[in-house]
Amino acid sequence: MNLSLSQPKKQSTRQSVSMRKLWSFFLPLGISASLVTISHVIINSTLSRSADPERIIASYAVAMSLLAITERPAVLLRQTSSTLVRDKRSFHSTLAVAQLVFASIMMLGIVISYTPLGSFIFKDVFGVTKDNVQDVILVYKVLMFVSLFSGIRCFYQGVIIYNLRTKWLTIGMVIRLAGMYALSLYFIHTGVTSGVVGAVIFLFGMMIEAAVSFLEGRLLVRKMPVKLENHAIESKRHVFSFYRPLLYSSFISVWIGPAINAILGKTWDAQLAISSFAIAASLVMLLSSFFSYFHQIVINFYRIDPAAVRRFILMLGFVPALLLGLIAFTPVGVFLLEHVIGVHGRLQSESIRVLQGFVLFALVMPWLDVMNGLVLVRGQTKLIIGSQIANFSFTFITLFVCIGIAPEWNGTIGAWAQSIGMTAELIFVALALRFIKDPVTETLQNR
């Protein structure tokens, strides 16, 4: 079922949106996304002060790998609430769905933490040695609460984003980082004895950010009308029909990363391939994180002034590829890897090669985010399942073809696979949007 998502009266007629307004909306989103990386720097630098940093950081990193999967349903609530919540009725319907998501995540976390399933996942799926499994489970027992507070944060951030109060995302992130840093100093002073320390710091920061988002979001909800005329979201069923395809698509996408790492383990130099890919991917994510909120520009402004949205995105859409090209094909990359990240020798040259393979990824990523924004605006979220299948399929095909004909490419195989997979996803969404009608436009034409 396609939801015909109406907009508030203030958005029902075309208006002019200034570049200043778009920048004031987008900049706080980009800054807050970029600041997320500092959270992990604080945690890793704290854990590195322990007597056995390799074991402790490894236990935290493995638990975080599972959290990235179990937290995903909660993160999707940001797009859901920013797209659907327009009045108090739609807010309560979306909140009811969010509460079911929170309960499911916590139930899964309890099962993983307190039953043999946890040992099976970490030992047999993630490859943790028997001696270290319990350390990882202890870390995850804390991290599972991160999913809960992350969901609360994302749900209310969606409300905040729709109301154009995006500065509160940056404020919340700055307060979160300050709290995490203060707690890290406490643990450094008292002693870092396990990976649980990193989990506690992360949870504390997420609780702070969730509290800021909750307080601001609740104030905005109180100002909303009880029922907005012509707004289609009136029940949990409407919300589920929008949210469910997002959830299904995320279950497909989470396998892409493990698949890449598994294939990289079969290259000529597996250790070099995996490490160079990890370094390059982290740089690409850091570079592209600032530009990861184009979909929110589309959600909040496309129905008002599509021309302004197109101008804004054309102005910024090629910047990630240009920046990555500068790093990958000029001495800037060598300087950055050697003097900022501390990578030398063979690993440095291999990381540069991987970065070159990621240029296509940086070129495609902003435009895919824009297309996904259009999908969300239309309420045609089932299209995202198809696009993720396209991404998954072409990533796998590229991995197997490259490992068969050029295993000496090492980590570059992962970069090309991820780039081609995302390109396939973009082509699928672009074609689907072209040939499948917008339900809102179709309704207006019928009238």
URLINJO-V74207 format. One record per run of one state. SS is the DSSP state (h for helix, s for strand, l for the rest). FROM is the first residue (numbers start at 1). TO is the last residue. Records with the same first field share a line. If there is no record, write none. Layout:
SS = FROM-TO / FROM-TO
This chain:
l = 1-8 / 13-18 / 48-52 / 71-71 / 85-87 / 115-115 / 126-129 / 163-166 / 191-195 / 223-235 / 265-269 / 292-293 / 302-305 / 317-318 / 330-330 / 342-344 / 358-358 / 379-381 / 406-406 / 410-411 / 436-438 / 447-447
h = 9-12 / 19-47 / 53-70 / 72-84 / 88-114 / 116-125 / 130-162 / 167-190 / 196-222 / 236-264 / 270-291 / 294-301 / 306-316 / 319-329 / 331-341 / 345-357 / 359-378 / 382-405 / 407-409 / 412-435 / 439-446
